């Protein structure tokens, strides 16, 4: 690529997640004997960039403009300066390198005049480790004479590749896809080296310090989600201990430390012997995670294809887009539930007790559901009129038409409701949610609740805590000392015939699915997921409130004892595991230690579609 370029042709690197070409460009400049001048673009950086550009054009240096999507206004000036300069006024060794994220406003003329390339991180453990160690010099490998140095260096490289590889599995791998890159490995390697230089020969490696620096600072510094931080700390706890130096230590079957490796070439030969295809279990995940990865990849590809399809009506035979949406709108209007009558709802709540926490919550849910139903009815009615030509097709109606034709949820409805994979799933969920709320108002409090059917499930659980606290005021309970506890019953939804016992209180909830794990109904414990079964329905869960102050007198806590551990399993509204979708955590019993399920990425989802 360098050979193809010249002083008038910039080279643009389109950044991909987890891959930063800066180090490679600087190393190439050093090999060619050219001074490399990097500058990160942003507000006010144009002045410094002009100065470095002028200096580089004169002495043949390389100008490296990083993050150019933050300084797009400077690019037109840069292109004009580079292309307008006469060959006599520019040193023949001068080159311009740019790194940028994909941006809609990036100048087209600049792209057409430049060489475009991308630098994606390699796929697979073998390729990732090889790329990491190709950047390690023999001097760096021999920088310490201590026997702990080389095993720890390889373990850090293995961790580095693992945290990058887990990204491809979506929420199973990381709740948020972090941009781990080569700089994280370099700084971790430097820390391990400094730590060993200060090592007390009698005390050995300070593992707590090493784990903290890797899990909380070097890699953990990028992590913003608490559960992702727990996962990262679990990796450091499992792979960084005194057993790391034992002969039988391995990260996973077939993935061991190099034996006697004296040169970088020896380490690369060890890496060459690794399997070509990695099982997801290498990264701590279940083998089913590979199905999730392939499904996500296919959905992303198909989504892109659908988005670039022409939106105009075709002139060929068959039903037009407008006629298809017109028919669909009519069918949806027929099935749409009737509006809630405000005075009827108020009268029913009055009978049930308007100031009870659960009934206050119910009123809020009904109000939000009414807003969704009104919006859907209004949009569908207006859309039919707009297609007939009776009213003007507004931007929102155009969006609704495009989305409905592609089986996606219109943006206006999404703002008021919940995300869903397709319009069909969304509308079915609307009918189900309305059925639960309508039944609650019409026939009184149900024996069990569909947690997925609430706009604010956290508010539902808080109302239950308030209800239990009020019932136990005589025992000295206060809301700030009350916490949630749970038991997973052996009943499925159809087996529930009565509410929870009065002495314990709480609620029965159903509709939760295990992702990344299975469930043994007989022993009521977590188990490995069955092959090719991605989501396992959890039986009805009894969630109730207990007081810290009266913990000894309260109903027993779930699990514990007899070789059974507890895994704090996060519950999410949707498959996207973000803070916005997090509800609470359930304590699930398990024979395996909790770390096993943390690495598996096990979680409960209210909706798996």
C-alpha positions in Angstrom: 0.0 0.0 0.0 2.9 2.4 0.8 4.4 1.6 -2.6 1.1 2.5 -4.3 0.8 5.8 -2.5 2.5 9.1 -3.3 2.7 12.6 -1.8 -0.7 13.6 -3.3 -2.6 10.5 -2.2 -3.7 10.3 1.5 -4.2 6.8 3.1 -7.5 6.5 5.0 -7.9 3.8 7.6 -11.6 3.0 8.4 -11.5 2.0 12.0 -13.1 -1.3 13.2 -13.8 -2.1 16.8 -10.8 -3.3 18.8 -8.2 -2.5 16.1 -6.0 0.6 16.2 -3.4 0.9 13.3 -1.4 3.7 15.0 1.3 1.4 16.4 1.8 -0.4 13.0 2.0 2.9 11.1 4.6 4.3 13.6 6.6 1.0 13.4 6.6 1.2 9.6 7.7 4.9 9.7 10.6 3.9 12.0 11.7 1.2 9.6 11.6 3.6 6.7 13.5 6.3 8.7 10.7 8.8 8.4 9.6 10.9 11.3 5.9 10.1 12.2 3.9 13.0 13.6 0.5 11.8 15.1 -2.2 14.2 16.2 -5.7 13.4 17.5 -8.3 15.6 15.8 -11.0 17.5 17.6 -12.0 21.0 18.5 -9.2 23.5 18.0 -6.7 21.0 16.7 -6.7 22.3 13.2 -4.0 24.9 14.0 -1.6 22.3 15.2 -2.5 20.0 12.3 -1.6 22.8 9.8 1.8 23.3 11.5 2.6 19.6 11.4 1.5 19.3 7.8 3.8 22.2 6.7 6.7 20.6 8.6 6.1 17.1 7.2 5.8 18.4 3.6 9.2 20.1 4.0 11.3 17.3 5.7 9.5 14.2 4.3 7.8 13.3 7.5 4.5 11.2 7.9 1.5 13.1 9.2 -0.9 10.8 11.1 -4.3 12.4 11.7 -6.3 10.3 14.2 -10.1 10.3 14.7 -10.7 12.5 11.7 -14.5 12.0 12.1 -14.1 14.6 15.0 -12.5 17.2 12.6 -14.3 16.8 9.3 -14.2 20.5 8.5 -10.4 20.4 8.1 -10.4 17.6 5.5 -11.3 19.7 2.5 -8.5 22.1 3.3 -6.1 19.2 3.8 -7.0 17.7 0.4 -6.6 21.0 -1.4 -3.2 21.6 0.3 -1.8 18.2 -0.6 -3.1 18.1 -4.2 -2.4 21.7 -5.1 1.3 21.5 -4.0 3.9 21.3 -6.8 6.2 18.3 -6.8 9.2 20.5 -6.3 7.8 22.1 -3.1 7.1 18.7 -1.4 9.6 16.2 -0.1 9.2 12.9 -1.9 9.0 11.0 1.4 6.0 12.9 2.6 2.9 10.9 3.4 -0.6 11.6 4.9 -2.3 8.9 7.0 -5.8 9.2 8.5 -7.8 7.1 10.9 -11.6 7.7 11.1 -14.8 6.0 12.1 -17.5 5.6 9.4 -19.3 9.0 9.2 -22.2 10.1 6.9 -20.6 13.6 6.5 -17.1 12.4 5.5 -16.2 14.2 2.3 -16.8 12.1 -0.8 -14.1 13.9 -2.8 -11.5 13.0 -0.1 -12.5 9.3 -0.2 -12.3 9.3 -4.0 -8.8 10.8 -3.9 -7.4 8.5 -1.3 -6.4 4.8 -0.7 -8.9 3.2 1.7 -8.1 0.3 4.0 -9.3 -1.2 7.2 -7.5 -3.1 9.9 -9.8 -5.6 11.5 -8.8 -7.7 14.5 -8.1 -11.4 13.5 -10.8 -14.0 14.1 -10.0 -16.9 16.3 -7.7 -17.6 19.2 -4.9 -18.8 17.0 -4.9 -15.8 14.7 -5.3 -13.4 17.7 -2.4 -14.8 19.7 -0.2 -14.9 16.6 -0.9 -11.3 15.9 -0.2 -10.3 19.5 3.2 -12.2 19.6 4.3 -11.0 16.2 4.4 -7.5 17.8 6.5 -8.8 20.7 10.3 -8.5 20.2 12.9 -11.0 21.4 14.2 -8.3 23.8 10.8 -7.9 25.3 10.6 -11.7 25.8 14.0 -11.7 27.6 13.5 -8.5 29.5 13.1 -10.4 32.8 15.1 -13.5 33.9 12.4 -14.5 36.4 10.7 -17.8 35.6 7.2 -16.2 36.1 7.7 -13.7 33.3 7.0 -15.8 30.2 4.0 -17.7 31.6 2.4 -14.4 32.7 3.1 -12.8 29.4 1.4 -15.6 27.5 -1.5 -15.6 30.0 -2.0 -11.8 29.5 -2.0 -12.4 25.7 -4.5 -15.2 26.1 -6.8 -12.9 28.2 -6.3 -10.1 25.6 -7.5 -12.4 22.7 -10.3 -13.8 24.8 -11.9 -10.4 25.7 -11.8 -9.5 22.0 -13.2 -12.8 20.8 -16.1 -12.7 23.2 -17.4 -9.6 21.4 -18.7 -11.6 18.4 -21.2 -13.5 20.6 -23.2 -10.4 21.3 -24.8 -10.0 24.7 -23.7 -13.5 25.7 -20.1 -12.3 25.5 -20.3 -8.8 26.7 -23.3 -6.7 27.6 -21.6 -3.8 25.9 -19.0 -4.4 23.1 -15.9 -2.6 24.3 -13.0 -1.5 22.1 -10.2 -3.5 23.6 -7.1 -3.0 21.5 -3.3 -3.5 21.3 -2.6 -0.6 23.6 -4.4 -2.5 26.5 -2.1 -5.5 26.0 1.0 -3.2 25.8 0.2 -1.4 29.0 -0.7 -4.7 30.8 2.6 -6.3 29.6 4.5 -3.2 31.0 2.7 -3.5 34.3 3.5 -7.2 34.7 7.2 -6.4 33.9 7.3 -3.6 36.5 5.6 -5.8 39.1 8.1 -8.6 38.6 11.0 -6.2 38.8 9.8 -5.1 42.2 9.1 -8.7 43.3 10.1 -9.9 46.7 11.8 -13.3 46.2 10.2 -14.7 49.3 6.7 -13.3 48.9 6.2 -14.3 45.2 3.7 -12.7 42.9 1.1 -10.5 44.6 -1.9 -12.1 42.8 -4.5 -9.7 44.3 -2.6 -6.7 43.0 -2.1 -8.3 39.6 -5.8 -9.3 39.3 -6.9 -5.8 40.4 -4.7 -4.1 37.8 -5.8 -6.3 34.9 -9.5 -6.5 35.9 -10.1 -3.0 37.2 -7.5 -0.8 35.6 -5.8 -2.0 32.4 -8.8 -3.8 30.8 -11.4 -2.9 33.4 -10.8 0.8 32.8 -12.8 0.5 29.6 -15.7 -1.5 31.2 -18.7 0.5 32.3 -21.2 -2.3 33.0 -21.1 -3.8 36.6 -21.8 -7.3 35.3 -19.2 -7.1 32.6 -16.7 -6.0 35.3 -17.7 -9.1 37.3 -17.0 -11.3 34.2 -13.6 -9.7 33.7 -12.6 -10.1 37.3 -13.8 -13.8 37.1 -11.3 -14.4 34.2 -8.5 -12.8 36.2 -9.4 -14.9 39.3 -9.5 -18.2 37.3 -6.4 -17.7 35.1 -4.1 -15.7 37.4 -3.1 -17.7 40.5 -0.3 -19.8 41.8 -1.7 -22.7 39.8 -0.8 -20.8 36.6 2.8 -22.0 37.0 1.9 -25.7 37.5 2.7 -28.2 34.8 -0.9 -29.3 34.3 -2.4 -25.8 34.0 -4.5 -25.1 30.9 -6.9 -22.4 29.9 -9.1 -25.1 28.3 -8.4 -28.6 26.9 -5.7 -28.2 24.2 -4.9 -24.6 25.2 -1.9 -24.7 27.5 1.1 -22.5 28.2 4.1 -22.9 26.0 6.6 -25.3 27.6 10.3 -24.2 27.4 10.0 -21.2 25.1 13.3 -19.3 24.8 12.5 -17.3 21.6 9.5 -15.6 20.1 9.7 -18.2 17.3 9.2 -21.0 19.9 6.0 -19.3 21.2 4.7 -18.8 17.6 5.3 -22.6 16.9 3.3 -23.4 20.1 0.5 -21.1 18.8 0.6 -22.8 15.4 -0.2 -26.1 17.1 -3.5 -24.7 18.5 -6.8 -25.8 16.8 -7.9 -23.8 13.8 -11.5 -23.5 14.9 -12.2 -22.6 18.5 -15.1 -24.0 20.5 -17.0 -21.2 22.4 -16.0 -23.1 25.6 -12.5 -21.8 25.2 -13.9 -18.4 26.1 -16.0 -19.8 28.9 -19.2 -20.0 26.9 -21.5 -23.0 26.1 -21.1 -24.7 22.7 -24.6 -23.2 21.8 -23.1 -19.8 21.7 -21.8 -20.5 18.2 -25.4 -20.8 17.0 -26.1 -17.4 18.6 -23.0 -15.9 16.8 -24.1 -17.3 13.4 -27.7 -16.2 13.9 -26.6 -12.6 14.8 -24.3 -12.5 11.8 -27.1 -13.7 9.4 -29.6 -11.2 10.9 -27.1 -8.3 10.5 -26.5 -9.2 6.9 -30.2 -9.6 6.1 -31.0 -6.4 7.9 -28.5 -4.5 5.7 -29.9 -6.0 2.5 -33.4 -5.0 3.5 -32.3 -1.4 4.4 -30.8 -0.9 0.9 -33.8 -2.2 -1.0 -35.6 0.5 -3.1 -38.6 2.0 -1.4 -40.5 3.2 -4.5 -43.5 1.3 -5.8 -42.7 -1.1 -8.5 -44.6 -1.2 -11.8 -44.7 -5.0 -12.1 -47.4 -7.4 -11.4 -48.5 -8.3 -7.8 -49.6 -6.3 -4.8 -47.9 -2.9 -4.4 -46.3 -1.7 -1.2 -49.2 0.7 -0.5 -51.8 -2.0 -1.1 -50.0 -4.4 1.2 -49.7 -1.9 4.0 -53.3 -0.8 3.5 -54.5 -4.4 4.0 -52.2 -4.9 7.0 -53.4 -1.7 8.6 -57.0 -2.8 8.2 -56.3 -6.2 9.8 -54.5 -4.6 12.8 -57.3 -2.1 13.4 -59.8 -5.0 13.6 -57.7 -6.8 16.2 -56.7 -3.6 18.2 -58.2 -3.6 21.7 -60.8 -0.9 22.5 -59.8 2.2 24.4 -59.9 2.1 28.2 -62.8 4.2 29.5 -61.3 6.4 32.2 -64.3 6.5 34.6 -64.8 2.7 34.4 -61.1 2.1 35.2 -61.3 4.6 38.1 -64.4 2.9 39.5 -62.8 -0.5 39.4 -59.7 0.8 41.1 -61.9 2.4 43.8 -63.4 -1.0 44.6 -59.9 -2.6 44.8 -58.4 0.1 47.0 -57.0 3.1 45.1 -54.2 3.8 47.6 -52.8 0.2 47.6 -49.2 0.1 46.1 -50.1 -2.6 43.6 -53.3 -0.7 42.4 -51.3 2.6 42.0 -48.9 0.6 39.8 -51.8 -0.9 37.8 -53.3 2.6 37.2 -49.9 3.8 35.8 -49.6 0.8 33.5 -53.1 1.2 32.2 -52.4 4.9 31.4 -49.3 4.0 29.4 -51.1 1.2 27.6 -53.8 3.6 26.6 -51.3 6.0 25.1 -49.9 3.1 23.0 -53.3 1.9 21.8 -54.3 5.5 20.9 -51.1 6.1 19.0 -51.5 2.8 17.1 -55.1 3.5 16.2 -54.4 7.1 15.1 -51.4 6.1 13.0 -53.2 3.2 11.2 -56.3 5.3 10.5 -54.3 8.2 9.1 -52.1 5.9 7.1 -55.1 4.4 5.4 -56.4 7.8 4.5 -53.0 8.9 3.3 -52.6 5.9 1.0 -56.1 6.7 -0.4 -55.0 10.3 -1.0 -57.5 11.8 1.4 -54.7 13.5 3.6 -51.1 14.4 3.1 -48.5 11.7 3.7 -46.4 13.1 6.6 -42.8 12.1 7.4 -44.1 10.0 10.4 -46.7 8.2 8.2 -44.0 7.6 5.5 -41.8 6.0 8.2 -44.8 3.9 9.4 -45.5 2.7 5.8 -41.8 1.7 5.2 -41.5 0.0 8.5 -44.8 -1.9 8.2 -43.9 -3.1 4.8 -40.5 -4.4 6.1 -42.3 -5.9 9.2 -40.5 -3.5 11.5 -42.0 -1.4 14.3 -42.6 2.3 13.4 -40.4 4.8 15.3 -43.4 6.6 16.7 -44.7 3.4 18.4 -41.2 2.5 19.6 -40.9 5.8 21.5 -44.0 5.0 23.5 -43.6 1.2 23.9 -41.0 -1.5 23.8 -38.4 -2.9 21.3 -39.2 -6.0 19.4 -37.6 -8.1 16.6 -40.6 -7.8 14.2 -43.9 -6.0 13.9 -45.8 -9.3 14.3 -44.1 -10.1 17.6 -44.7 -6.5 18.8 -48.4 -6.5 18.0 -48.9 -10.0 19.6 -47.1 -8.7 22.7 -49.4 -5.6 22.7 -52.5 -7.9 22.7 -51.0 -10.1 25.5 -50.0 -7.1 27.7 -53.5 -5.6 27.3 -55.1 -9.0 28.1 -53.2 -9.1 31.5 -54.1 -5.5 32.4 -57.7 -5.9 31.3 -58.1 -9.1 33.3 -56.5 -7.5 36.4 -59.0 -4.6 36.3 -62.0 -6.7 35.4 -61.6 -9.8 37.7 -59.2 -8.6 40.4 -55.6 -9.4 41.2 -54.4 -12.6 39.4 -52.6 -15.5 41.1 -49.5 -15.0 38.9 -48.0 -12.2 36.8 -46.4 -12.1 33.4 -43.4 -9.9 34.2 -42.7 -9.2 30.5 -46.2 -7.6 30.2 -45.3 -4.5 32.3 -43.8 -1.2 31.1 -42.1 -0.8 34.5 -41.3 -4.2 36.0 -39.0 -2.6 38.6 -42.0 -0.5 39.8 -44.0 -3.7 40.1 -41.4 -5.3 42.4 -41.1 -2.1 44.4 -44.9 -2.0 44.9 -44.7 -5.6 46.1 -42.0 -4.6 48.6 -44.1 -1.7 49.9 -47.1 -4.0 50.2 -45.2 -6.5 52.3 -43.6 -3.8 54.4 -47.0 -2.3 55.3 -48.3 -5.8 56.2 -45.4 -6.2 58.6 -45.3 -2.7 60.2 -46.2 -4.3 63.6 -43.0 -6.4 63.4 -40.9 -3.2 62.9 -40.2 -3.6 59.2 -39.1 -0.5 57.2 -38.9 -0.2 53.4 -35.2 0.7 53.4 -34.4 -2.5 55.3 -36.5 -4.8 53.0 -34.9 -6.7 50.2 -36.1 -9.2 47.6 -35.6 -12.9 47.9 -36.9 -15.7 45.7 -37.7 -19.4 45.3 -37.9 -21.2 42.0 -40.9 -23.5 42.3 -41.5 -26.7 40.4 -44.8 -25.4 38.9 -45.2 -24.2 35.3 -47.7 -21.4 34.5 -50.7 -23.8 34.0 -50.1 -25.5 37.4 -50.7 -22.3 39.5 -54.1 -22.3 41.1 -53.7 -20.0 44.1 -51.6 -17.0 45.1 -48.5 -17.3 47.3 -49.1 -18.2 51.0 -50.4 -15.3 53.1 -47.7 -15.7 55.8 -44.9 -15.2 53.2 -46.6 -12.9 50.7 -44.9 -11.8 47.5 -45.9 -12.7 44.0 -45.6 -15.6 41.5 -44.0 -14.5 38.2 -43.7 -16.4 35.0 -42.4 -15.9 31.4 -38.6 -15.9 32.1 -36.2 -17.7 29.8 -32.6 -18.8 30.7 -30.0 -17.7 28.2 -26.6 -19.5 28.4 -27.8 -22.2 30.8 -30.5 -24.9 31.3 -32.7 -25.8 34.2 -33.1 -29.1 36.0 -36.7 -29.0 37.2 -36.4 -32.1 39.4 -33.6 -30.7 41.6 -34.5 -27.0 40.9 -30.9 -26.2 40.0 -29.0 -24.7 37.0 -27.7 -27.2 34.5 -25.9 -27.0 31.2 -28.1 -26.1 28.3 -29.2 -28.9 26.0 -27.4 -29.0 22.6 -29.0 -26.6 20.1 -31.5 -25.3 22.8 -30.7 -21.6 23.1 -33.5 -20.6 25.6 -34.9 -22.7 28.4 -38.2 -21.6 30.1 -37.9 -21.2 33.8 -40.7 -22.5 36.1 -42.8 -20.1 38.0 -40.7 -18.0 40.5 -41.9 -16.9 43.9 -40.5 -13.5 44.6 -41.0 -12.1 48.1 -39.6 -9.5 50.5 -37.6 -10.1 53.6 -36.2 -7.7 56.2 -32.5 -7.5 57.0 -33.4 -6.9 60.6 -35.6 -10.0 60.9 -33.5 -12.2 58.6 -33.2 -14.9 61.2 -36.9 -15.1 61.6 -37.8 -14.8 58.0 -38.5 -17.6 55.5 -35.3 -19.5 54.6 -33.1 -18.1 51.9 -32.9 -20.0 48.6 -30.1 -22.6 48.1 -27.0 -22.7 50.3 -25.4 -25.7 52.0 -24.9 -29.3 50.9 -22.4 -28.4 48.1 -24.9 -26.1 46.4 -23.8 -22.6 45.5 -25.9 -19.6 44.5 -25.5 -17.7 41.2 -26.8 -14.1 41.2 -28.5 -14.2 37.8 -29.4 -10.9 36.2 -32.9 -10.5 34.7 -33.4 -8.4 31.6 -36.5 -7.2 29.8 -35.0 -7.9 26.3 -32.1 -9.8 24.7 -30.1 -6.5 24.7 -28.4 -6.6 28.1 -28.0 -2.9 29.0 -28.7 -1.0 32.2 -31.9 0.2 30.7 -33.2 -3.3 30.3 -31.9 -4.6 33.6 -34.7 -5.4 36.2 -33.2 -7.2 39.2 -31.2 -10.4 40.0 -32.6 -13.8 41.0 -30.6 -16.2 43.2 -30.4 -19.5 41.4 -29.1 -22.7 42.9 -26.3 -24.6 41.2 -23.9 -27.5 41.8 -21.1 -25.7 39.9 -19.5 -22.6 41.4 -21.0 -19.2 40.5 -17.9 -18.3 38.4 -18.9 -21.1 35.9 -22.1 -19.3 35.1 -20.5 -15.9 35.0 -18.2 -17.1 32.3 -21.1 -18.8 30.5 -22.9 -15.4 30.4 -26.0 -16.9 31.9 -28.9 -14.5 32.3 -32.7 -14.5 32.5 -34.7 -12.8 29.7 -38.3 -11.7 29.9 -38.4 -11.9 26.1 -36.2 -14.0 23.9 -37.5 -12.8 20.5 
